[in-house]
Amino acid sequence: MFRRFYIKRTNIKHIISILLITTHLIAGEAEQTTFEKFTFKSEKKLSDEELKNRVLYTNLAGAAVVTAWGVAFWDYFTISPVMGDEGWFEEDTKYGGADKLGHLYSTYLWSLGFSSLYEYWGMENEDAMLYGPLTSWFFQGLMEVGDSFSKSQGFSYEDMIANTLGAGFYYLREKYPSIKEKVDLRLEYLPNFQGEEDFFTKYDSMKYIMAIKFSGFESTNSSFLKYGELQLGYYTRGYQNELDYPQKERIVYIGIGINVAEILKAAGWIKTSKIFNYYQLPYTYVPFGHDFHSNSYVSPYSRGAF
């Protein structure tokens, strides 16, 4: 019952994410571009008070947009507040837990985007790394509060916990460089354009990955091993397209892979390499998985992407 319109809800979130990540990648350009004017980059240095006012106005403007959009398209404020018990990674949940990792990852990515935006406006790194995840958590939480007034959705405490973990992990990773050097949180996505699901919620095409990068360890960062990494991943299949997957799958895997970002950095592609700290390039690792549905071993690449 709840989450029937989750597909519509993700569109605006991911459009904003794309704009924020674009800001992250172009930050540091000397000449003011049309994009910089569009994102209100000031030609003069802003004071701390002006920057904090921008953070406040960003949150207020976002709250107004989310509320207005929710009333117009997500049936907000049509009922009294209700809870939606969605579960975690159990077999009988809607997406087998992939949506929970989706919340964690999207909050993490929004934290990167907002932090980059604030730093792009001139905020000190220490402040940006705090206000970015707080803004991300606020937006995601506001949507959950709005969901509680929706017949089609309902408030999910599981989503809020996942959002908190995503924002918290981003802050810790930025606060402690040793963690950032060693650990990435990534999404692998091979789009399948069949089916009715939204482009951003095709969980049958996604994998969520935590990578331990050998380049971050003193014992391996000066050898060829720095281009390698160890991965821990989770993904589900068959919760959306039963014709493609007659049997549901919930798979955890351990893999040995290539650190694509490190290779691009070595080749001088510094800005491009940043993308692969957050996106996992498919088929650049060898996975060994376990399917909790069939309680069986999954050999490397024994099953198609979709």
GULO-687822 format. One record per residue: y, x, z of N, C-alpha, C, O, CB in turn. Coordinates in pm, whole numbers, plus 50000, padded with zeros to 5 digits. Atoms other than C-alpha are relative to their C-alpha. Last residue first. Glycine has a CB too. Example, Ala and Ser with C-alpha at 12.3 -4.5 7.8 and 13.67 -1.06 7.14 Angstrom:
2
498814991849994498945136750714501094992350073502204997450090500465004149858/498815008950000495505123050780501205009050000501185019450066500034990150125/
END
This chain:
306
499995014649990491595189848396498964994449907498804982249899501404994349967/498775003349927491885227148472500164985150015500694980450116501235005849928/498754999650076488275231148367501204996550086501064991450198499924990449882/499515013450027485465238948605501345000949930502155009649959500114991650130/501155008050044483325270348629500424985949965499654978549904498934999850107/499705006750128486495291548638498814992349944498654991249823500465010349898/498714998050067485105313448919500074993149864499224995349777500265014849982/499904986750061482035298149091501305001249921501884990949883498805002749908/499395001850132482465268049317500205013849940501025021749989501364992250009/499234988650046480095268449616500544997249860499854991349777499135012850000/500654990250086478915234849744500985011049960502195009349965499424993249876/500424989449908479655209650015499275011149925498195015649963499094994250110/501414997650028479815182849743499405010350095498205012950092499815004549856/500655012750035483065168749873498515001949980497694994850038500634994049873/500365007349879484215199950060499354986649970498704980950057501224997950087/499655014150018484155221049743499494992250122498294991650147499404994249867/500965009049935484125258249827500534985849986501674983050021499785003750152/499635011949924485865283949610498854992550063497684994950033500734990949913/501335003849952485725319349473500224988750099500774990750207499235012350068/500185007849876488805326549263498524997650033497674996649945500714986549987/501405004450001489485354949013499744992850131499744999150237499015012249982/500774997249878493195359548948498574995149981498294987149892500664993350124/499654986249965495725359648663499305004150129499725013550196501545001650015/500954990350055494245328748499500425014550021500105023249940499814997549854/501445002750007497235306448576499225011649939499745019349858499744987449920/500435000150140500645321848661498494997849993497745005550051500405013249929/501204992250026501465312149018499604998749854499304987849806498854995550092/500915006450095505045300349063498835009449973499025021349946500734996449867/500095014249965507135308949371499064992349906498574981549941501394993649997/500185000549856507185347049378499774985750047499364983450161501215006150072/501434999149969506575344549006499725002950147498585005150187499365010749915/500685012850025510095331648941498575000550051498064990650106500024996749850/499835008849884511605362449105499254986849984498774981150082501484997350023/501104998049906510115384948833500094990550119499074987150179499975014450049/501165007750045512515370548577498865000950100498134991250120499535004849862/499735014349978515455383748777498834991349958498484981850028501264995749924/499825003249859514045419248804500194985050024499494979150106501185007750056/499675014250011512625423848455500194994250141499394986150187498884992149921/498565001950004512745461948475500464985649989501674983249979500565007649887/499554999550140509105468248380501504997949986502034998449875499264989749918/500224986350046508225476948741500475001949856500855012949815498515003650012/499014991549934509795443948847499885014349951500895020849923499844999450153/498735002250070507675425648587501125008350062501985013549989500384985050004/500114994050133504485441248727501324998549924501785008049861498854993549920/499914985549981505475432849084499935007449866500605017549847498895004950093/498614996649968506185396548991500175015150013501175020649968500434993150130/499225000250124502785393448821501455004150026502055011249944499964986049937/498655003549957500895403849134500935001049879501465011749849500495009250116/498984990650043497395403848986501354994950048501654983150032499995001849844/499155002350116494665385049167500945011549969500985021750038500794987750020/499364987150022491725385049405500814998749872500284994749768498955011749992/499984993350128490805350149517500655013750006501465016650094500704991649900/499464986649976489795328949813499935007449867498925006749798499215007750114/500544987950063489285292149745500695012550053501835012250100500164999249849/499324988449943489565258449916499405012349933498195013349918499845000650158/500484986350011488525228749706500935009950069502145009950045499835003949854/499014993949911488725191549756499565014450021498585017150091500114992250139/500184986349953486925175049465501155003850093502315000750066499925009849880/498834993849939486435138749366499665014150049498515017050082500534991550115/500164997349858483575129949136501245007050053501775016149990498745008450026/500835010749943483945113148795499785001650150499614991750221498664999549931/500774994649888486805137248722499194988750062499674981950153500945006650106/500074985550017488445131448382499135006450108498465016550083501405006150004/500724997550125487645094248387499855015049976498825019549925500734993349882/501445000849976488575091948756499195002549873498045006649881499654986650058/500635003250128492105103948688498495000350014497865010849998500465009949891/499115007750087494115102449012499314995649872499404983949835501235008249965/499365010449920492035114649306500934991349916501404980949962500775006250116/500685012950006489725133449072500584989050084500044977950086498625001850038/500215005350134490745169049159499334986350012498544983950104499145009849912/500895011750011492135185049471499914995849855500814998349775500524988350089/499665009950102493615219349535498994988650002497884990150051500065006449861/500585013349978493795246449800500434990949886501584991149843500444994150137/499485011750071494405283749769499304987150037498184987250089499885002249852/500685011349937494125316149966500604987549939501814985149950500155000250159/499485013750001495025346649761499114990550079497894991950084500134995049857/501065008949952494655384349797500584986050012501684984350064499425004950137/499725009049888496975406349592498744992250035497824991049955501164990449967/501025009849965497095434349336500394991450118501394994250185498705006950029/499975010750100499875453549163498944989350027498774980049947499805005849861/498835008449973500415475049475500134988649900500874979149925501265008449997/500385012249928496835487449432501204990850026501014979050055499345003750132/500235010650099498045512249168499654986850067499804976150007498895004249904/501134997750090499365533449454499884988449902500644978749908498685001950079/499684988350083502575536749651498865003549904498855014249843500315011950088/498845002250087502545501949802500385011949913501285010949830501174996150083/500355002750141498945504449930501214999249906501024998049785499244987149992/501204992850041499065519450282499674998249852498915006149795498834995550082/499714985750019502665508950340498805007549945498965017049867500435006350132/500634991949897501845472250290500165014849968499965019249855498514996550013/499255000949875504135448750102499455008550112500015008950221500064986050044/498784992150013502845458849758500825000150129501695008650146500864994749885/500294986349958499405445849860501255008849993501325019050062498895005849914/499684990050103500745410449838499765014250053500305018150156501464998449954/499744988149920499065383350048500155011649902499195015549836498855002850106/500424986950049499325351649840500415010950096501555011350142500585002749861/499344989949918499415316049973499445013549958498235015749963499804997450154/500534986749975498535291449700500875007850097502095007850087499875007649870/499054994349905498865254649621499415012850057498265013150102500344989850115/500644992749891497045243549307501115005750088502145010150039499055011449946/499314990849909498195217349060499055007150095497975002250128501044992450079/499614988250076496935199248748500595011050088501055021250037501004996149895/501184994950069494955171748920500315012649920499395019449874499434989449909/500704990849910497975168349150498715005449938498225015949980499694993050130/501324998850059499975153448867499195010250081499035021750040500085004249850/501015003949901502925144449088498614999849940497744992549987500344986350058/499924991949879505765162448908498984996250107498925002550212501384998950058/500184985950032505025149648557499915008650126499175018450129501145005049913/498774992750024504715114248693499695014849979498745020150037500984998050117/499324993949887501275099248669501285006949955501415011349840499085009950071/498745006749972500335075948383500805006750111501915002350142499744985650036/499915007749876497525095948225501414994850024502344998049950499565008650118/500705012750006497525123847967500164992850134500504999050235498515002049966/499075010550040500195150947962499324986549978499954977149932500725004149874/500865008650080498115175448163500844987849965501204980150053498674996150075/499745014350025500415202448291498944993549913498484999249814501354998349935/500365000950140498915235348418500144985449959499224977649985498545005449973/499905012950069500695240948746499645002049854500305009449781501434993950014/500524998350136500165268049007499984986449932499564976549992498565006550001/500635011450066502445265049307499485004449864500215010649787501014988149985/499825002950143503315294349528499324987049960498454981750029499455011549916/500555013650009503895305649887500304995349858501464994949817500624990350109/499365009950088504365343449894499314986550019498114985950047499945004449851/500555013550018503515368250172500864991649905502084991149919499884992850136/501465001249996503825406050217499464986549955498354985849904499525002750137/500614989650081507385415950131498494997949986497895002349888500285013650059/499665002750140508745382950262499345010149907498925006649796501515000349981/500815011650043506895387950593500244997349852499304994949777500344987550084/501394995450009508315423150635499064988749958498074991049889499555005850135/500324994450133511755409550547498555004649987497995004249877500915011649971/500774987849977511845388450868499535005649865498535000849810498794997250093/499514993449877514585362250860499315013550020499925023150067499764990950123/498714993850029513865352350499500505008150119501125018550102501024989449961/500194990450110510155345850553501295007449966501275019249931499464992949876/500684988349947510815329750891499845010849893499995022749921498634996150055/499094992949911513395306150739499355012850054499985023450055500414990950117/498954993450078511165296650446500915008150090501255019550057500834989649923/500574988250065508225290450677501045007349916501085019649914498804996149913/500194989549901510315267450894499445012749939499865023749974499084995250109/498684994649967511525246650600499875011750097500565021850083500904989050062/499434993850120507985241950469501345006550028501585017849987500154989849890/500714987450024506495235850814500575007449880500705019649881498514997649980/499564990649897509135209650889499355013649982499995023949997499694994650139/498634995950033508485191650560500505010750098501115020650057500954987950003/500094991050116504735191450632501395005049959501555016849927499324992849881/500564987449950505385176750977499915010349888500255022049906498604997750064/498954993349923507685150550824499505013350057500255023050060500504990950112/499044994050094505085141750561501085007750074501495018450031500644989149913/500684988650062502445136550831500945007149902500995019449896498724995449928/499784988649911504905114851027499315012449944499735023749969499494997050143/501214991949983504945091250729500315012050089501065021050049499445004749863/499764986749946507555063350734498685007350023497755001650080500804999250131/500234998449857506705033950511500205014450044499985023749967498614995450035/500244986349955506235031250133499715000850150498545001250189501185008749966/500974992650081506164999649924499645013750056498765020450003500555001849862/501295006950004507774975850171498945008649932497765008149969500134986649926/500475003950133510605000550234498634993550007497734998750073499965012149907/499425013250027512595004150558499534994449865500124985049813501535000650004/500455008849892510405033050679500534985849984499984976450040500445005650135/501325005750031510905049350340499534990250106498814980750076498975011249985/499805010850095514595053850420498694993149965498644980949950500665005249875/499385010849922513635074250726500254988049910499984976649948501335004650066/501065006149919511285094550507500544988650085499884978350100499345010650089/500845008250088514025100050251498884993350078498534981950050499425008449886/499245012250030516375111750526499204990849909499234978649926501355003649933/500125009249887513725136150643500724986949977500254976350016500515006550124/501375005250000513495152250301499794989950113499134979650095499005011650012/500195008750116517265155350280498614993849998498454981749977500225007949871/499205012249982517615168550635499784990449884499554978549905501495003450013/500735008449905514765193650594500734986850021500094976350034499845007350135/501235004650066516425207750282499234990550090498784979950046499125012049962/499595010250099519805209450456498784994249931498684982149912500965006049896/499575011749925518255227350755500424988749906500094977149929501155003650095/501165008149958516345250350519500374987950084499674977850080499045008650077/500795004550115519605261450353498804991750040498684980349996499535011849920/499495012950047521745262450668499214994649880499134982549861501475001249964/500165010549898519635289750828500414986449947499674976749961500825003450125/501435001449975519085314050538499704989750109498574985050120499405013450038/500625007450109522685307750431498524997750026498004987049995500185007549868/499675014249987524045318450770499304991749894498804980849923501514997949991/500565004849873522265352050774500264985150020499394977950068500595007850117/501435002250012523025357750404499394994150126498554985150119499315012949966/500804988549961526765353650449498524996450000498144985150029500445005250140/500454999649861528265324250263499175012450027498445017149940499184987450033/499374989449923530105331049938499585000950144500135009050219501444998449994/498625003949967529505300149725500725010550084501945009750103500004986750073/499294999950128526415316849578501464996150018502345000949947499314990549899/499694985850017525175322249934500825002149872501715010749868498695008349994/499014996549898525435284749988500405014849989501575018250005499464997050141/498745006650032523675277249659501095004150099502215007250059499834984850000/499424992850113520955303049723501364994149962502295001449928499064999549879/499554987049949520285288150065500675008049890501705014349912498815007950058/498775002249924520195253449907500535013150059501745015450060499754989950112/498905004550086517695264249642501304998350075502345003250031499634987149933/499574988850085515435284549870501214996149918502185003649908498865004549908/499354990849907515305255950119500525012249925501635016949949499035004350112/498635005049979514585232049832500755009250095501955011350077499974985650056/499264996850121511575253949745501454995050009502375001949964499314994049877/499854985550008510235252950102500875003949880501765012349892498615006949990/498994997149898510815215450120500315015050004501465019150018499534995250139/498705004550054508965212149786501125002350101502235005850062499944985149962/499494991050104506085233849911501374995849949502245004349928499025000649884/499724986849941505525215250237500655009149897501675015649924498705006450054/498825001349913505855181150072500395013650058501565017450059499734989950113/498865002150088503415191149796501304998650077502325004050036499784987649914/499594986750040501065204950060501164999349900501995008449892498825007749939/499434993949879501035169950203500445014349970501515018650014498984999850116/498625004749985500595154849855500665006150123501885008250125500034984850009/499154992850095497515176449796501464995950013502365004149996499524997749856/499144990349934495955162650114500915007849907501795015049954499185009550076/500804989449941493035145049949500815010950067500315021950091499165006049895/500044988350089495395125349726499205011650059499275022850009501425004749971/499605003350137495185089949864499865011749904499425010049790501424995149999/498555000750017493175098350174500354998449853499515000249766500685012650058/499555013550035489465089150197501524998749992502034987549984499474990250101/500535004650128488115124650178500604986749956500784984349837498494998850009/501285006949998490305137150460499624994949861500464993649772500044988350100/500814994650111493055162650404498644993249994497694998649936499835015250016/499724986250040495835146650610499175004249881499555001549766499765009450117/501054990249980496105109750696500415013749947501535015849901498724995449932/500524994850126498505084850537498855009850017498135012649921501095006749924/501004990149958499385062350831499295005249875498444998349819498984994050102/501084999350097502585045050711499025010950040499385022750036500545002449858/500684987250013504945034550987498924999049893498294988549877499405004550135/501465000049985507305004850958499485014249984500125022649919499344990449897/500724987150011511054999751001498514998650026498094991850120500605010150096/499814992149879512244963550948499185012949990498225013349913499604991950127/500815004249887512144951650588500445007750124501255016950115498475002249972/500495013550030514214952450267499144994550113498834982650116499215000149870/499355010049916516334981850382499624985649963500414976349978501505001649990/499604996649863515165004950100500684988050066501344980050000500945012250001/500035011649910513514988849795500275003650146499624998450236498674993049990/501164998049914513085022649616499864989050106499174991250206500095013550068/501274998050069515305017549310498775000650091497664998750042500085012549923/500075004750139518785004849400498595000349943498204991349868500905008349914/499725014450003518635007249781499804994549859499284983549842501444997150049/501095007049934516955041149763500174985050000499204977549981499875004950141/501144999950091519425054049507498834992250060498144984849991499585014549967/499685008950112522375043649723498824999049903498504988149855501245005149926/499945013849950520825059050034500254990349886499584980049875501104998650106/501355004349967519815091249856499984985550045499114977850005499405009050110/500755001650125523245094849695498594994750029498134985449963499925013449923/499485011850071525125088350021499204997349873498894985949842501485001949966/500415011949926522925112550215500454987349929499714977549922500555000450143/501415002150025523405139049947499484987650070498694980050014499205012050044/500125005050137527175135049962498544997149967498224987149903500595010149899/499495013850003527095138050341499864994049860499464982449845501474999750044/500935008849929524835168650331500454985549995499644976449976499845004450145/501245000550078526895186050064499004990550064498364982549995499385014049987/499775009250110530105176750247498754998749911498464988049858501215004649916/499895013649947528835193250566500154989949887499484979649886501194998950096/501345003849956527705224650382500014985550050499134977650017499495009650112/500775002650122531055225950204498574995950034498014986949972499995012449909/499605013250049532815222350538499254996349874498894984749854501514999549975/500725009749917530775251750664500394985749965499574976549976500275002750149/501415000050040532035272250368499204990050081498354982950026499415013950017/500115006850129535645262450430498544999149955498114989049901500855007349893/499775014349977535355271650799499864992149870499274981349869501394997750062/501195005649935533795305350717500134985050021499174977550004499745007050133/500124996849859536665312550477498714993950056498094985449993501234994850079/499815011149907536205310750101499855004850144499075013950172499014988749969/500924999849886536695340949875500334988750097501484987150137500045013650073/499524992149886538565331949559498994999150113498184989850119501414995150047/499604987050054537205320849220500575008950111500715021050091501044998249889/498584996949988535345292549392500295013949945499495023249959500454999050147/499834986449951531935281849267501485003449999502155002349896499185010149914/498854998249910532015244049239500105014150059500485015850175499934990050112/500524998949864528535239549087501085004150099500765008650209498855009950004/500685012649969529965226648757499495000050145499464989650210498834997849903/498945009949976532375256048747499384986650042499914979750128500874998349873/499364996449874529455279848791501134990450034501344987150151500525014349995/500905004049892527535261848517500645003050136500534994950228498655007249988/499885014649988530505265048283499124995050113499514985950188499624993049869/500525007650113530485302448350500254985150023500734980950128498495002849980/500245013949964532495324748581499624992049876500354992149776501244993950068/499065008950066532025361048483499684985550032498514981550030499995002249847/498604996649973530345384648727500974989749943501924985850011500325013749943/499314997550126526835370148744501495001750025502074994550107499744988449900/499674986050015525435374049097500655003349867501105014649847498785008350016/499054995049900523625341149122500235014949980499295022649957499484997350144/498814994750066521925332148793501005005750099502005011750058500674989149917/500294989850100518395329048934501265005849935501265017549895499114994249893/500614988249938519245310949258499845011249898500075022949930498644996550063/498934993249927521575286849077499475012950062500145023250059500594990950109/499184993650104518745278348838501155007650064501485018750021500544989549901/500694987650033516615272149146500735007349889500765019649887498544997249960/499844990449891519165246849269499335013349969499895023949998499444994350129/498614995349997519415228648936500205010750107500905020550084500944988350024/499814991750119515605226648905501425005649997501615017449966499714992049872/500654987249977515305213849262500235009549884500525021349904498514998150022/499104992149915517875186549195499405013850024500125023850025500264992850134/498844997050084515725173948906500995008650078501505018450025500684987049951/500314988450081512705177249133501095003649901501245015249864498714997849927/500214988149919514045154649404499785012349912500345022949939498814998150093/498704994949959515445128849161499855012950080500685021950068500764989550082/499184996050115512055124448995501315006350042501625017450000500284988149913/500004985650023509965125249313500925004249888501325015849883498615004649971/499264992949898510895090449432500075014949971501045021550010499374997650136/498575001250028509815073749110500805008750097501825014550059500454985350011/499734993550128506285087249156501484999449969502075009649933499194993449888/499764986049972506235077349525500365007649872501145017149876498785006350066/498914995550083506595041049419500365014650028501495018850004501214991350021/500225004950133503215029249546501065005249904500795007449786499994984949999/499904989650102503615052149843499754994949859499495003049769499035010950030/498844991249993502535026250108499915010549890498795014149853500115006650138/498805008350000500005000050000501255008650000502095007449911500014990650121/
END
